[in-house]
Amino acid sequence: MVEELARWKAALTQKATDLQEALKRVLEERGKARESLLNTYRYADHVALTQACVVSVMTVAQMSDTLPTET
């Protein structure tokens, strides 16, 4: 009976170790995914800001084309 309990303990200890390692990998993967999402968000925000600036410049250029010119 003692030997059987020792085997069970060893098996459960190994399973606990395996689960801890798996959880660690999941948390590391989550951190990488979070960092990737933040980088994507920052890039998308930069692209949107750049696009807004380009549209503003184009609008100002179009407005200046419609102003009367002095002769």
Secondary structure, DSSP 8 states (H G I E B T S, - for coil): -HHHHHHHHHHHHHHHHHHHHHHHHHHHHHHHHHHHHHHHHHHHHHHHHHHHHHHHHHHHHHHHHHS----
